[in-house]
Amino acid sequence: MPAKPLLPVDDLYARLEVPLDASSETIEVAWRALLKRHHPDVAGGTPDADDRAKRINVAHDWLSDPELRARYDRERVVSRARAAASSASGLRSSDLVRHPARARAPRTIRQPADAAERLARHLDRVAGLTPDEIDRMALADPPPIAFVASIARFLPPDLLAQVEAAEARVGERLPRAVRWNAGIRDSAVGFAHEILLAPFLDEHLSPPFRERVHERLTRGWSAAVDQPRYGPNTAAVGAAIDRLRRIPADELRRITTAAASSGGGRRGSPPWPSGLRPDEDDALRVSSDLARRDAAAALATPIPLPARATLDRAVHALVLRHAFPPAAFDALVGPWRVPLGIETPRSGVRQGRHPRG
C-alpha cells in the first residue's frame, strides 16, 4: 500500500492566491495563471523561479484532488500550529510565508472580433426583456458570480476593466423595477461574463472545467430568455390556469375537499419523469415552478395545504406532459383533470416526448 504524501506545512490556498472555499474551476484558473507568471521560461531565470513553479504545482496537486483536499483541510489546523511553533523557535523557511505577487507587465487577452458586437446585442436584449422572461429569470438558478470575483486577480487589467464596465452597463439596461433583484441581475451579468471571458477561460481551463463554467455562467439567462412562459406546453398550461380563475368559490371548495381526500397530497416536490432532472433541466424546472405559482395565485381563495399539494402535482404534470408516460400523468393529475380542462387521451394513444425547453 503506497505511503500517504506528506502534508505540506504552509497554506496551499495562499500559494495559489485563492480563498479557502475556492471552487475547482477557480483553482484550475489560478494554477495555470500563476504558472504562466512564475514559470522559469517566463520569469527570466530568476533564482527562485523553478522552486516557485514546483510549489504552485504541488498546491494544485493537493487542492485539485477531492480526497487530498479534504485531508489537507482536516489537518491544516495542526499544520498551521506546527508552522507557528517553528516560526517561534527561530526557524525560517520560504514554505512558511506567503510570497507577495510579483509585479508584471500587463498582458492582453485578445477578444474575438465579434465579442463587442455580441455584448452590444446582449445589452440590447437586457433592455428588451419581456415580463414573462423577467418572471422566469427570477426563478432561474443564478450563475456563480463569486467565481468571476475569485479569478479577478488573475485577469489582465484591460480585461478586468471590460468586465467591470459590462457589469455596470447591464445594471443600467435592466428594467428599473427589477434592477435590484440579485437573481435577475446576476443571470444577465453572467451571460455578459461568458462573452468577455471566453478566450481567457479557454486558455486557463481544461475542457471538463470549461464546459461546466460555460453552463453555470449562462444557465440562468438561457433558462429564461426566448423561452415560453410555461415551457413547451405553455398553451395548455395557460388555458388551465385561466380556468382556475373562473371556478366559483363553492365549486372550488368541493374540488379541494375531493382533492384532499384523494390521498395525492404527498409532501415534497412533485416527481420528475425518468430521464429528466430539475438540477440539470433548469428551463423545465423554472416552467414548473412558475406554472405552480401562477396556478395557486389564480384561485379565488387559498386552499388547504393537502389540496394545494395535489394541485401542484397536477400542474407540474401538465407542464411536463410530453415526458410523462400516460399512466403516470393520469395519476398525478388526479381530481384536477376536469377543473384544469385536461382531456382524456384516446385509448391506445401514447404521449410522445418533446424536446427540452
Summary of the structure (lengths in Angstrom):
residues: 357
radius of gyration: 27.0
end to end distance: 49.9
largest distance: 85.9
contacts: 1038
relative contact order: 0.09
helix: 63%
strand: 0%
